[in-house]
Every structure is written in structure tokens, then in C-alpha cells.
Amino acid sequence: MAEKGEKAGEGLTDLLAMQADAARSLYAQFLPDVTSADPAMEDMQHWLGVATQIQSMWFEFQTERALDAQAELPAKLADPGQWADLLADWYSHMPLSSPERQEALWRDSLDLWERVLGHYGIGPEAGEGDAKKPDLPRRDRRFADPKWREEPIFALIHQTYLMLADQLMAMVDEVKGVEPAKREQLRFATRTLIDALSPANFPMTNPLVVERTLSSRGDNLVKGFAHLLADLKRGQLTHTDNEAFELGRNIAVTPGKVIHQTRLYQLIQYSPTTDEVQETPLVIFPPWINRFYILDLNPKKSFIRWAVEQGLTVFVVSWKSADASFADVTWDDYIAAQIEAIDLVRERLDVKAVHTIGYCVAGTTLAATLAVLARRGDAKKVKSATFFTAQVDFEKAGELLNFIDDGQLAMIEQLGTDGYLDGRYLSATFNLLRGPDLIWNYVVNNYLLGEDYPAFDLLHWNGDFTNLPSAWHQAYLKDLYRDNRLVEPDSLNALNTPIDLSRIETPCYVQAGREDHIAPPDSVWRIMHHLKGPARFLLAGSGHIAGVVNPPEAHKYQYWTNEDGARSLEEFVAGATEHPGSWWPDWIDWIRSVHDKTVPAKGKRKPGTKGDTVLEDAPGSYVKSR
């Protein structure tokens, strides 16, 4: 396999080598002060000191790593082995390996170089007079800074990279005899490799890093290397200043109490802010792959606080991060937990039914929960169900499908030790889906430019990983993502009850994000084909997080509705009406249309009042567990 990959890559290697030779030559021509200047003795001593500091930090890191039992984790996270054989095998079948393709690439490269240099008054294509700097042939936001265009060398480097990227992605579609799923996997792997090889990610080919290094006399490299070593130690890429946020102080601050606790979850009830509340309370099931406070980041962004202000009695399940005691946790346990939470709230407030929300994977489980209740004759326990970016039909589940073939599943199974999967693996996977934004942007800013970390609550939440029960995670990927069994009536069961989604008659509100890459709108829409009861679909602007967390006061994005009973997403979009701003008011109007009776906000509607036993203040302790 290695030999095959080596032969397949010879053409690309040769081409990149020629590009590197050209770059070195141009550096010598246009940046003599960088490449050929004779620095003063004190400068030589300074740069030697920079190198010594970096070497010393590396030696200290390696010494600590040798004594750290968890040191293998960062290496596993960065291990490209899961893609190596795939790329080596498929690249040997790509047109790149043919002499004709290599000749065409070389010809296109020369043409590009002549065009770029000609625009700067260099070479046979140069115009007369002053050098001009028009728009270059290709654009990419990674190279939006004017410094990428101020010097021909950097223009040539990034334009050549973009040309090669286009060529490689086009070649993926030219590979013969590859089934669609495998082609998508190859496309994802190729794009990931291309993103990693961007000239923005390397210090000598990024003009911003070159300038910063010279102006700071290398201090940015020392600081950036310290950032890198810190991330290697914790096994996770840092996106934000982790010291800037504290649960209960400036994030997750909506007042409430933990009213119940099991080994799997804590149930939080939030304190009312209105004299009257809707009789039917709301129970929110956030995804257990993330912390619940995505819905309570701060007072201005908090969906939970906003829902309380609308007169809802709000309960939220806070899932515990898995540990070794979760080795026996399965699909049944999460469905049982949802049913238990529903019953606890009904009993506590003496109501017949509750409104529910399921976000992402908890929405998938909520659909199964509704099906179980329907089969048991208990469907009336739930007055309504809202699905935030949740999938039940995984045929079009997007790029995450690239991680569920037999080889990927075997690798994930090996990573799960002691009964749980370290959440950093899943965090790295989601970051990989948006590599330029969530990985390489921070590699440049944190490691190469040595910039300070920003204080951004959303990024803090994004890095606040949770561990998953290993056996349940494997079953989820196999039964739902790979085999798509949830939409097959009675193919799956929970709590000894067969699951048939077509039995769900509960009124449902289905929200999807137009730019969602985790739960694509095409995939979310498909729940509409399986629900028997009334259902309202809404398409929100933005993606998996910002499409949901979009408070009305922000006046951001938009949403689309279609009142004509569309039969497909395409039909929905074609006849949709666009509305500016947040979709939350549309949702609360829908909730009130399902049940609008109100009652006084007293007794156990106010958690922690006299005679009410509670465990602790919100946000509770489970959200802080690691």
C-alpha cells in the first residue's frame, strides 16, 4: 500500500518541488533583506536566543510527555493513518498519475505564473509602465489580506496553491469505478489534505507571519510555540481564553434549581419571571455530546431565559459526561431518561402533558421516545414536540457519513477505552468538518502569529467537550448513520418496545438550518415523511448553532416558512416566504396555538420555595464534570 501511494504521489511531489524551487528563487529576487541580508552580531545573538527558547520548551515538553500516561492521546488525535491507506489507494487511480495529466498541470502552472507575474511587470507578459495590481485569477478568504497581493512571490504562491486545489478536486470526479459514497469520502479526504497544505499554514509562505516575525524579532514564534505545546499537553486545540468564563458567573447564569438527579442526568427547573405562566411546562433535551448551556450562553443569547420570559415553565436536562461507570449505558437508557423526566415534571406540577424540545441527537432520541409512548398508549403525555436540527432519516446525513464505514467504525471502537469515548475525539471530528475555520485559522493565529486568545463564549462552549458511552456511541453510528434503521418500522426497539415513527401523532415543530453541515436541511426535512400528526417545518438562516441560537434582539439572519403544505424541501423552498430576524417568535406563537391556558406562577412553579426540596443551584454540578 505504501509503495502504491508513493508511486501515485510522484507527479504531485515533482510539481510541488518545482514550485518550491521557483519560490526560493523569487524570495532571493524580491525579498533580499529576508533571505540574503547579513545581520549584525546582536541580531544573530537575538535569533539564536529565540531558537534556544523554542528548543528548551520542546525538550521540557518531551520530558513531561515521557512521564505522562495520557501522552498518547494528542498523537492519536493527530494521527492521519485513518486516511493514509484510503488516499494512497485511490490516488493511484486518479488521473494525476498519468503523464498526460502531469503535463497538463505543468502547462497550466506555467500559464498561471506568467499571468500573475505579468500583472506585476515581470517576465515576457509584463506591460509597460508602472506595475499594476488588478484582481488575481482566483479568490479565497484565507488570502483576503492585501499582503498576499503586495509582493509577487506571495501572489504566485497562493494562486498556484488554489490552482492545484481546483485541479485535485476536479480529479476526484474523474476517478473511474467508484461508488458514490466512496467518492464522497475521497472528496472529503482530499479537501482535508488540501486545507492542511495551504501556504497560509506555514511561516515562510505566509506574508503576515513573515512580517510579524521580523517586527517582533521572533517573539511571536516563541509565544506560538508555547501555545502549541499547551494544546499538545491537553490534547485539544484551544480556540478561546478558557480563563475568561466560569459557569454560573458569566455563562449559564439563568436562575434555577436542580430538582432531580440520576447517574445519567440532572433535571434543572428555571425560576419564573412572569406572574402568569402557561399551564403546560416545557422540557428541553439538549444533545449529550455537548453541554446544555449552548441554550444559556449569556443573558442576551439565552434561549432558556427568553423562553422563561415568554411565560413558560422551563425544565432542562443536563446530561453527565460519561466515565467508566457508563460502560453499560445504551440507547434504552437515554430514552428511559427522557420518559422519566417527562413523568417527573408532570407529577411535580400536576399536569397531564408537557411540551418538549430535542436538539440534534437528543431530538433523534426524542422521536424514538414519542414512538415508544405512542405504542404504549401514552402519547398524550407530550402536548407538543419541537426538533432543533434533528435527524431521524440518515440517508442524506452529510459529511459525517464519511466516518461510518467499517474501517472508521473499527478505529472509533479502538479509541473507546474503559467504557467511554473521550470527547476530544468527537470535538476534533466536528472541527475537521470545517477545517479552515475551526482548525487552520487557529493554527495561524495561535501558533504562527502568537496572538492572544479571544474571550468568546460560543468558542468556549465548543471546546467544553463531553465523553460518550462507548457502546452506545458505536450502536448509534451503526444502527442510525450506517444502516438507517430508525425509519424502518419496528427494526429497532427500546425498553422492549418496537419503534415505528409513523405512529407519532403529537403536533411537531421541525427547525432546520439552511447552512447546517452537521444535520443538513435535506436530512432534517425527511422527518416530515414519517410523522402522522400535524407538523410545521421552518428553515432558519445560518447553521447548526447560530441557526438555533438567534435571539430576536440580535436582528440577525432570517427564516423561511411555507403555509402551502410542501411535499419536499425543494417545494418548500420554492414557495417559501422569507422573514427577517429570529424565528423564535414564530415558535412561541406555535406553542401558544397548541395550548394557551395560563396559571399563576406559584407553588412548585417557583423552584426552591418553602417546602420544595432541591439539590443545588443551576447550572448544577453535572455540567462541570469531566
SVG drawing of the C-alpha trace seen along z (x, -y; Angstrom):
<svg xmlns="http://www.w3.org/2000/svg" viewBox="-57 -54 86 60">
<polyline fill="none" stroke="black" stroke-width="0.4" points="0.0,0.0 2.8,-2.4 4.6,-1.7 1.4,-2.3 0.8,-5.6 4.5,-6.6 4.2,-6.0 0.8,-7.8 2.2,-10.8 5.4,-11.2 3.7,-13.6 2.4,-15.8 5.6,-15.7 7.6,-16.7 5.2,-19.6 5.4,-20.9 9.2,-20.6 9.3,-22.8 7.0,-25.2 9.3,-25.3 12.4,-25.9 10.6,-28.8 9.6,-30.2 13.1,-30.1 14.4,-31.9 11.7,-34.6 12.4,-35.1 16.0,-35.8 14.9,-38.3 12.2,-40.2 13.0,-39.8 16.8,-40.1 16.6,-41.6 14.9,-38.4 16.9,-35.8 20.4,-37.2 21.0,-40.1 24.0,-39.9 22.6,-40.6 24.6,-42.4 26.1,-40.3 23.5,-41.4 20.7,-40.3 22.4,-36.9 22.6,-36.6 18.9,-37.5 17.7,-35.0 19.9,-32.3 18.2,-33.1 14.8,-32.7 15.8,-29.3 17.2,-28.3 14.0,-29.2 11.9,-27.1 14.3,-24.2 14.2,-24.4 10.4,-24.4 10.4,-21.4 12.8,-19.4 10.8,-20.2 7.6,-19.1 9.2,-15.8 10.4,-15.1 6.9,-15.7 5.4,-13.6 7.6,-10.7 6.2,-10.6 2.6,-11.2 0.4,-8.1 -2.1,-10.1 0.6,-11.4 -0.6,-9.1 -3.9,-11.0 -2.7,-14.0 -0.8,-11.7 -3.9,-9.7 -5.9,-12.8 -3.4,-14.0 -2.9,-10.5 -3.6,-10.7 -3.5,-6.9 -7.2,-6.6 -7.0,-8.4 -3.5,-7.3 -4.4,-4.0 -7.6,-5.4 -5.7,-8.3 -2.8,-6.1 -5.1,-3.5 -7.4,-6.0 -4.8,-8.5 -3.1,-5.6 -6.3,-5.5 -6.6,-9.3 -5.6,-10.9 -2.8,-12.7 -0.6,-9.6 -0.9,-9.8 1.8,-11.6 -0.9,-13.5 -2.3,-14.9 1.1,-15.8 1.9,-17.6 -1.4,-19.5 -0.7,-20.5 2.7,-21.8 1.4,-23.7 -1.4,-25.3 1.1,-26.2 3.4,-28.0 0.4,-29.8 -0.7,-30.9 2.8,-32.0 3.2,-34.1 -0.2,-35.7 0.5,-36.6 4.0,-37.8 2.9,-39.7 0.5,-41.7 3.4,-42.9 5.5,-44.0 7.7,-40.9 8.5,-38.5 7.5,-38.4 3.9,-39.1 4.7,-42.3 3.0,-45.5 4.7,-48.9 4.8,-51.5 4.2,-51.0 3.4,-47.6 -0.3,-47.2 -2.1,-45.1 -5.5,-44.0 -7.7,-41.2 -5.9,-37.9 -7.4,-34.9 -8.6,-33.1 -10.0,-34.3 -10.2,-32.7 -10.9,-34.4 -7.8,-32.8 -5.8,-35.1 -8.0,-38.2 -5.4,-40.3 -3.7,-42.8 -0.3,-41.5 -1.0,-38.4 -1.0,-40.7 1.6,-43.3 4.5,-41.1 4.5,-38.9 6.1,-36.0 3.1,-35.6 0.6,-36.2 2.3,-33.5 2.4,-31.1 -1.3,-31.3 -2.6,-31.5 -0.6,-28.3 -2.0,-26.6 -5.6,-27.5 -5.0,-26.2 -3.7,-22.9 -6.5,-22.6 -9.1,-23.1 -7.3,-20.5 -7.1,-17.9 -10.8,-18.3 -11.7,-18.0 -9.7,-14.8 -11.8,-13.3 -14.8,-13.4 -12.8,-11.8 -11.9,-8.6 -13.5,-5.6 -15.4,-2.9 -16.0,-4.5 -19.4,-4.2 -21.0,-7.5 -20.4,-7.0 -16.7,-6.2 -16.4,-9.2 -17.8,-11.5 -15.3,-10.0 -12.5,-10.6 -13.7,-14.2 -13.7,-14.9 -10.3,-13.3 -8.8,-15.3 -10.3,-18.5 -9.0,-17.9 -5.5,-17.3 -5.7,-20.4 -6.8,-22.6 -3.8,-21.3 -1.3,-22.2 -2.5,-25.8 0.5,-28.2 -1.2,-30.2 -0.4,-27.4 3.4,-27.7 5.5,-30.5 7.8,-31.1 4.9,-31.2 2.6,-33.4 3.4,-37.1 1.6,-38.1 3.7,-35.6 6.9,-36.8 6.1,-40.4 5.1,-39.6 8.3,-37.6 10.5,-40.4 8.7,-43.1 8.5,-41.2 12.0,-39.7 10.7,-36.2 8.7,-36.7 5.5,-35.5 7.2,-32.2 8.2,-31.7 4.7,-32.6 3.0,-30.5 5.2,-27.5 4.2,-27.8 0.5,-27.7 1.2,-24.6 2.9,-22.8 0.0,-23.7 -2.5,-22.3 -0.4,-19.1 -0.5,-18.6 -4.2,-18.9 -4.9,-17.0 -7.1,-19.7 -6.9,-22.8 -7.6,-26.0 -10.0,-28.4 -10.6,-30.9 -9.3,-32.2 -10.6,-29.5 -10.0,-31.6 -12.5,-34.2 -15.6,-32.2 -17.0,-30.5 -20.2,-28.5 -22.8,-30.3 -20.8,-33.5 -20.9,-34.8 -22.2,-31.8 -25.2,-29.6 -26.5,-32.2 -30.3,-32.0 -31.6,-31.4 -32.9,-28.0 -32.6,-24.9 -31.6,-21.3 -34.7,-19.4 -33.7,-15.8 -30.6,-13.7 -29.8,-10.3 -26.4,-8.8 -27.2,-9.9 -28.6,-13.4 -29.7,-16.3 -33.0,-18.0 -33.0,-21.8 -36.1,-23.9 -35.8,-27.7 -37.4,-30.4 -40.3,-32.2 -40.1,-35.9 -43.8,-36.4 -46.8,-36.4 -48.7,-34.0 -47.2,-31.1 -48.5,-28.6 -50.1,-25.6 -48.1,-23.2 -44.4,-23.3 -41.5,-22.8 -38.9,-20.1 -35.7,-20.6 -33.5,-17.7 -30.1,-19.0 -27.6,-16.8 -25.5,-14.7 -22.5,-15.2 -22.3,-18.8 -23.0,-20.9 -26.6,-22.1 -25.6,-25.7 -25.4,-26.3 -29.0,-27.4 -27.9,-29.6 -24.6,-31.2 -25.4,-34.6 -28.5,-36.7 -28.6,-38.2 -28.2,-34.9 -30.0,-32.6 -33.0,-30.7 -33.8,-29.4 -34.0,-32.9 -36.1,-34.1 -38.5,-31.1 -38.9,-31.8 -39.7,-35.5 -42.4,-34.3 -44.2,-32.7 -43.1,-29.1 -42.1,-26.9 -38.8,-25.6 -37.0,-22.4 -33.7,-21.3 -31.9,-18.0 -28.2,-18.3 -26.5,-15.1 -23.5,-13.9 -20.2,-13.4 -19.6,-9.6 -17.0,-7.8 -16.1,-4.2 -19.4,-3.6 -21.2,-4.3 -19.9,-1.1 -23.4,0.4 -25.3,-2.6 -27.3,-2.1 -30.0,-3.6 -32.6,-2.4 -31.1,-4.4 -31.4,-7.7 -35.0,-7.0 -35.9,-5.9 -34.3,-9.1 -36.5,-11.2 -39.6,-9.4 -38.6,-9.7 -38.0,-13.4 -41.4,-13.9 -43.2,-12.0 -41.3,-13.8 -42.3,-17.2 -46.0,-16.0 -46.1,-14.8 -44.3,-17.8 -46.6,-20.3 -49.7,-18.1 -50.2,-18.5 -51.3,-15.9 -48.7,-16.8 -45.6,-18.7 -44.1,-20.5 -40.7,-19.0 -37.7,-20.1 -35.0,-17.8 -31.8,-19.3 -29.6,-17.4 -29.0,-13.8 -31.4,-14.3 -34.1,-15.2 -33.4,-11.9 -33.9,-10.1 -37.0,-12.2 -38.6,-10.9 -37.9,-7.4 -39.3,-8.3 -42.5,-9.6 -42.8,-6.4 -42.4,-4.3 -45.1,-6.3 -47.4,-6.0 -47.0,-2.3 -47.7,-2.1 -50.8,-4.3 -49.1,-7.1 -48.8,-9.6 -50.9,-12.2 -48.1,-12.8 -46.5,-15.0 -48.5,-18.0 -46.0,-19.0 -42.5,-18.2 -40.0,-20.6 -37.0,-19.4 -33.9,-21.6 -31.7,-20.4 -32.5,-16.8 -32.3,-13.8 -34.3,-10.5 -33.5,-9.6 -29.8,-9.4 -29.6,-8.7 -28.5,-12.3 -26.8,-12.9 -23.9,-14.9 -20.2,-14.7 -20.4,-12.7 -21.3,-9.8 -17.6,-9.8 -16.8,-8.4 -19.1,-5.4 -17.6,-2.7 -16.3,0.5 -12.7,-0.8 -13.7,-4.1 -16.0,-2.3 -13.3,0.2 -10.9,-2.7 -13.5,-4.5 -14.2,-1.4 -10.4,-1.1 -10.4,-4.6 -13.2,-3.9 -11.5,-2.6 -12.8,-2.0 -16.4,-2.1 -16.4,-5.6 -15.1,-7.6 -13.0,-10.6 -14.9,-13.7 -11.9,-15.2 -12.1,-12.7 -15.6,-13.9 -14.6,-17.5 -11.7,-17.0 -14.0,-15.3 -16.5,-18.2 -13.6,-20.7 -12.4,-18.7 -15.7,-19.2 -14.9,-22.9 -11.1,-22.7 -10.2,-26.2 -12.5,-27.9 -12.1,-25.7 -8.5,-24.3 -6.2,-26.1 -7.4,-29.6 -6.3,-29.0 -3.1,-27.3 -2.1,-30.5 -3.4,-32.9 -2.3,-30.9 0.9,-29.1 2.4,-31.3 1.3,-34.8 1.4,-34.2 -1.8,-36.1 -3.6,-36.2 -6.8,-34.1 -10.1,-36.0 -12.8,-35.8 -15.7,-34.3 -18.4,-32.3 -19.5,-30.3 -16.0,-29.1 -15.6,-28.3 -18.7,-26.1 -17.4,-24.5 -14.2,-23.4 -16.1,-22.2 -16.2,-18.6 -18.2,-15.7 -17.3,-12.0 -19.7,-9.5 -20.7,-5.9 -18.6,-3.9 -21.1,-1.0 -24.0,-3.4 -21.9,-5.6 -21.0,-2.6 -24.6,-1.4 -25.7,-4.9 -23.3,-5.1 -24.0,-1.6 -27.8,-1.5 -28.7,-5.0 -25.9,-6.6 -24.7,-3.4 -27.8,-1.2 -30.6,-3.9 -32.8,-1.6 -34.8,-4.2 -37.0,-4.9 -37.7,-1.2 -40.9,-0.4 -40.1,2.0 -36.5,2.5 -35.3,1.0 -36.7,1.2 -36.2,-0.4 -37.4,0.7 -38.8,3.8 -41.0,1.7 -40.7,1.7 -40.2,-1.8 -42.4,-2.9 -42.1,-6.7 -45.3,-6.7 -47.3,-6.2 -46.3,-9.7 -49.5,-11.9 -48.1,-14.5 -48.0,-18.0 -44.4,-18.7 -42.4,-21.8 -39.3,-21.0 -36.5,-23.5 -33.5,-23.1 -30.5,-25.4 -30.0,-26.3 -26.2,-26.1 -26.1,-23.3 -23.2,-20.9 -23.9,-18.5 -27.6,-18.0 -28.2,-19.2 -31.6,-20.6 -32.3,-17.9 -31.7,-15.3 -33.8,-17.1 -36.7,-17.6 -37.2,-13.8 -38.8,-13.5 -41.8,-15.2 -42.4,-12.0 -42.7,-9.8 -44.9,-11.9 -48.6,-11.0 -49.7,-14.1 -49.7,-17.8 -46.1,-19.2 -44.7,-22.6 -41.4,-22.9 -39.2,-26.1 -35.9,-26.8 -33.6,-29.1 -30.7,-31.1 -27.1,-30.0 -26.1,-26.6 -26.2,-24.1 -25.6,-26.5 -26.2,-30.1 -29.3,-28.9 -30.8,-27.9 -29.2,-30.4 -30.5,-33.5 -32.4,-35.8 -34.8,-38.4 -32.8,-41.3 -29.8,-40.4 -31.7,-41.2 -29.6,-38.6 -30.2,-36.2 -33.7,-35.2 -36.1,-32.3 -38.5,-30.8 -42.0,-29.5 -44.4,-27.9 -48.0,-27.5 -49.0,-25.6 -48.1,-22.0 -44.9,-21.4 -44.1,-17.7 -40.3,-18.1 -37.7,-20.6 -37.3,-21.8 -41.0,-22.5 -40.9,-24.2 -38.0,-26.5 -39.6,-27.3 -42.8,-28.5 -41.3,-29.9 -41.8,-33.3 -38.7,-34.9 -38.9,-36.7 -36.1,-38.9 -34.6,-38.1 -35.1,-35.4 -37.6,-32.5 -38.1,-32.3 -41.3,-34.4 -42.8,-32.1 -42.1,-29.1 -43.7,-30.7 -46.8,-31.6 -47.0,-28.0 -46.6,-26.7 -49.4,-29.0 -51.6,-27.8 -51.2,-24.2 -52.2,-25.2 -52.6,-28.7 -54.1,-28.3 -52.2,-30.1 -51.9,-29.6 -50.4,-31.6 -46.6,-31.2 -46.7,-29.9 -46.1,-26.8 -43.7,-24.4 -43.7,-26.6 -41.1,-28.5 -38.3,-26.0 -36.7,-26.2 -39.5,-28.0 -40.6,-26.9 -41.3,-23.2 -39.7,-22.4 -36.7,-20.2 -34.0,-21.0 -30.4,-19.7 -28.4,-22.8 -28.5,-26.0 -28.4,-25.9 -26.4,-25.2 -25.7,-22.2 -22.6,-20.1 -23.0,-17.6 -22.3,-20.3 -18.9,-20.8 -17.9,-17.2 -15.1,-16.0"/>
</svg>
